[in-house]
Amino acid sequence: MGKKLAVSSSNGIDEEFARELFAPYGEVISLSLATTDGGREIAIVEMESSEGAEQAMADLDGNNINGSFIQVTEAKRVG
């Protein structure tokens, strides 16, 4: 079963950038972009494997990639 991650970047995020970030960790089943109540852009990325998602979160969260601070957390259901 897949796992959903919430991804943000200090320089904003778009679909192409999010797909490039997660490609090394396995298949991206779905990807959607949203804006939080605070106006921050995020991507919700669903990975095919939980293992790939966990590895991506461990490797990417808190890193600076191409001058952009990346935050990756497990997506939480709202509502």
Rosetta blueprint (number, residue, H / E / L):
1 M L
2 G L
3 K E
4 K E
5 L E
6 A E
7 V E
8 S E
9 S E
10 S L
11 N L
12 G L
13 I L
14 D L
15 E H
16 E H
17 F H
18 A H
19 R H
20 E H
21 L H
22 F H
23 A H
24 P H
25 Y H
26 G L
27 E L
28 V E
29 I E
30 S E
31 L E
32 S E
33 L E
34 A E
35 T E
36 T L
37 D L
38 G L
39 G L
40 R L
41 E E
42 I E
43 A E
44 I E
45 V E
46 E E
47 M E
48 E L
49 S L
50 S H
51 E H
52 G H
53 A H
54 E H
55 Q H
56 A H
57 M H
58 A H
59 D H
60 L H
61 D L
62 G L
63 N L
64 N E
65 I E
66 N L
67 G L
68 S E
69 F E
70 I E
71 Q E
72 V E
73 T E
74 E E
75 A L
76 K L
77 R L
78 V L
79 G L
